[in-house]
């Protein structure tokens, strides 16, 4: 499944706005989070920070997507900037543009049902895995390694499948 483009109102930790089209040729890890989501803070963000440190930037791009569907007044870009500094988050983070309904635009386009959500794209820009909730570091490393080894071929997961960790502690559902 080809990925829709991100709809971001503001970027942090990058000098130029990112596009998924501009990242073709690399595996892309998108971590959708809310800074007040316990599962995001305890599991999702540390996981992608580990991915960023483990894999070479020219092969694996890590992107954060701050996708707010609750507590809007508390999770402003000013608060996000302080959050990124305090948690020493260095990967690029985009603020998902608010849609007409409850869900932000990119979250809606990707069919995300809550946070943390992790979307993995192959080198041609296709969604190959979509996780909701806590993801095993070993599992995700295997999925990324498989994509790097096979090029743009699919990993073993069904691309239309959302892998949800049942009862994941601290996940925030829509």
Secondary structure, DSSP 8 states (H G I E B T S, - for coil): -B-----EEEEES-SS---TGGGTTSEEEEEEE-TT-HHIIIIIHHHHHHHHHHS-TTTEEEEEEE--SS-GGG--HHHHHHHHHHTT--SEEEEE-B-SSSSBHHHHHHT--EESEEEEE-TTSBEEEEEES---HHHHHHHHHHHHHHTTS--SS-TT-EEE-TT-TT-EE-
